[in-house]
Amino acid sequence: MVRKLKFDVYFITDLNFGWTHEQFAETTLKAGIRVIQFREKRMSTKQMFEIAKRLRKLTEYYDAILIINDRVDLALAVDADGVHVGQDLPAEAVREIFDGIVGVFCSYRWGSSRGIQARR
């Protein structure tokens, strides 16, 4: 049976505000948010992996969902619940190797109908 997910609000981590990814995640999880998206573009893969492992532990503790941004390899490595991919990697290709939530980037210019089609 597929678990129905409700994504009213979810949090995307960011280092631009002086907190770590883990600090942001734990604060928002304590506030009741149950979906965390780990987004990081400037760190090495090893650094991202270590953070993703810690985020996975936090989300498991709070019975929350962890989504990894743009890195299917990290999502697989930490057993994340989902991955969010941009325009460079088709969702259909991700689904061939990842059996979880697959989110896609949609912009007005790119076409939201394409994003909806990719979810099916």
Beta strands, then each sheet from edge to edge (+ up, - down):
strand 1: 11-12
strand 2: 35-38
strand 3: 65-69
strand 4: 82-85
strand 5: 101-104
sheet 1: 1+ 2+ 3+ 4+ 5+
end
